[in-house]
């Protein structure tokens, strides 16, 4: 039993040594998605604010906040979502939306949205956009695509 424990500790010590020397690397992970929304003009009445983050074709986050809440001019909201997703080198796509539902309809919302995606290796994607969401009876959901992005080099 003692030999097995010593062998296990030796293996862990060797792995830590190789990691610190850069000879072996742990998989880089997407660890955090931070979303900041700042209402500039035209309150967000009670519609739902959504942020969708995809890596390649895979949705890694679908944030839904603010349904039934009135965000007034000057209001600032911040959301920090913890993730544990391997970075696989594919493009990251960010889409923000305002969705009407039982809680709202025909909404105009002007805001500045900042989305920051961070990895375990300290790399990040940061995108900020001034948005003018408009929903109405014939368009209950208004999406704004923030584009596709890649993490910078290590």
C-alpha positions as MATLAB code, in Angstrom:
seq = 'XXXXXXXXXXXXXXXXXXXXXXXXXXXXXXXXXXXXXXXXXXXXXXXXXXXXXXXXXXXXXXXXXXXXXXXXXXXXXXXXXXXXXXXXXXXXXXXXXXXXXXXXXXXXXXXXXXXXXXXXXXXXXXXXXXXXXXXXXXXXXXXXXXXXXXXXXX';
ca = [
       0.000    0.000    0.000;
       2.805    2.393    0.945;
       4.627    1.654   -2.345;
       1.484    2.498   -4.336;
       1.117    5.803   -2.490;
       4.792    6.649   -3.058;
       4.488    5.774   -6.758;
       1.377    7.952   -7.044;
       3.103   10.882   -5.354;
       6.136   10.459   -7.611;
       3.883   10.494  -10.685;
       2.144   13.668   -9.514;
       5.497   15.323   -8.743;
       6.826   14.408  -12.204;
       3.706   15.754  -13.906;
       3.966   19.032  -11.971;
       7.633   19.301  -12.951;
       6.824   18.712  -16.631;
       3.944   21.215  -16.492;
       6.169   23.905  -14.950;
       8.852   23.254  -17.575;
       6.288   23.653  -20.357;
       6.908   20.126  -21.630;
       3.326   19.064  -20.963;
       0.388   21.434  -20.924;
      -3.004   21.046  -19.371;
      -5.880   21.666  -21.765;
      -6.701   25.349  -22.030;
     -10.251   26.031  -20.872;
     -12.760   28.801  -21.407;
     -13.379   29.709  -17.774;
     -15.439   32.897  -17.689;
     -17.884   34.842  -19.805;
     -18.527   38.332  -18.453;
     -21.414   40.355  -19.881;
     -21.984   44.040  -19.117;
     -25.089   45.840  -20.334;
     -25.429   49.609  -19.907;
     -28.770   51.149  -20.834;
     -28.181   54.460  -22.610;
     -31.606   55.581  -23.828;
     -34.980   53.907  -24.227;
     -35.473   51.671  -21.194;
     -35.462   47.921  -21.594;
     -38.990   47.378  -20.429;
     -39.650   43.810  -19.362;
     -38.359   41.804  -22.326;
     -35.663   39.179  -21.874;
     -32.021   39.934  -22.683;
     -30.050   36.985  -24.083;
     -26.425   36.273  -24.943;
     -25.474   33.204  -26.973;
     -21.825   32.146  -27.240;
     -20.829   29.399  -29.676;
     -17.498   27.692  -30.258;
     -17.720   26.398  -33.798;
     -21.270   25.034  -34.073;
     -21.502   24.164  -30.364;
     -23.424   26.491  -28.065;
     -21.356   26.886  -24.898;
     -23.499   29.546  -23.178;
     -27.080   30.760  -23.497;
     -27.545   33.502  -20.904;
     -31.113   34.667  -20.268;
     -31.638   37.623  -17.918;
     -33.988   40.490  -17.215;
     -37.352   38.955  -18.122;
     -40.021   40.949  -16.330;
     -37.505   43.620  -15.246;
     -37.415   47.256  -16.327;
     -33.846   48.484  -16.868;
     -33.938   52.297  -16.908;
     -31.674   54.839  -18.591;
     -28.231   54.676  -17.016;
     -28.788   51.246  -15.440;
     -25.812   48.893  -15.545;
     -26.076   45.127  -15.307;
     -23.165   42.695  -15.024;
     -23.250   38.916  -15.308;
     -20.309   36.572  -14.731;
     -20.788   33.016  -15.922;
     -18.262   30.319  -14.989;
     -17.518   27.728  -17.669;
     -15.275   24.686  -18.039;
     -15.019   24.279  -21.818;
     -11.931   23.114  -23.725;
     -10.541   25.657  -26.202;
     -10.543   23.764  -29.506;
      -9.271   26.441  -31.904;
     -12.623   27.016  -33.586;
     -14.124   30.475  -33.998;
     -16.104   31.978  -31.142;
     -19.407   33.561  -32.213;
     -21.307   35.992  -29.988;
     -24.970   36.887  -30.508;
     -27.022   39.181  -28.277;
     -30.802   39.387  -28.451;
     -33.874   41.010  -26.991;
     -36.767   38.552  -26.773;
     -40.365   39.591  -26.211;
     -42.687   37.124  -24.561;
     -45.441   37.082  -21.994;
     -43.392   39.670  -20.143;
     -43.136   42.295  -22.908;
     -43.747   43.383  -26.472;
     -42.822   46.228  -28.827;
     -39.663   47.216  -27.025;
     -37.000   49.763  -27.950;
     -33.737   49.443  -26.016;
     -30.536   51.366  -26.701;
     -27.541   50.039  -24.808;
     -23.843   49.340  -24.822;
     -22.973   45.675  -24.372;
     -19.509   44.354  -23.551;
     -18.778   40.622  -23.689;
     -15.439   39.348  -22.363;
     -14.493   35.666  -22.683;
     -11.449   34.505  -20.679;
      -9.387   31.320  -20.725;
      -7.322   29.495  -18.112;
      -4.183   30.620  -20.007;
      -5.027   34.316  -19.571;
      -6.162   34.880  -23.152;
      -9.369   36.773  -23.813;
     -11.794   37.968  -26.417;
     -13.407   41.321  -25.632;
     -16.123   42.794  -27.824;
     -18.149   45.947  -27.196;
     -21.025   47.174  -29.291;
     -23.593   49.952  -29.122;
     -26.923   48.299  -29.827;
     -30.388   49.498  -30.781;
     -32.794   46.626  -30.202;
     -36.282   46.993  -31.689;
     -39.033   44.440  -31.201;
     -42.632   44.595  -32.380;
     -45.607   42.351  -33.041;
     -44.097   41.067  -36.304;
     -40.579   40.658  -34.845;
     -40.702   39.383  -31.281;
     -36.957   38.674  -31.217;
     -34.218   41.022  -32.385;
     -30.719   39.535  -32.642;
     -27.486   41.435  -33.144;
     -24.457   39.373  -34.165;
     -21.207   40.522  -32.569;
     -19.224   38.513  -35.133;
     -16.819   35.607  -34.947;
     -13.545   35.869  -33.091;
     -10.449   33.857  -32.183;
      -8.308   33.994  -29.080;
      -5.006   35.798  -29.565;
      -1.753   33.838  -29.542;
      -0.351   32.544  -26.261;
];
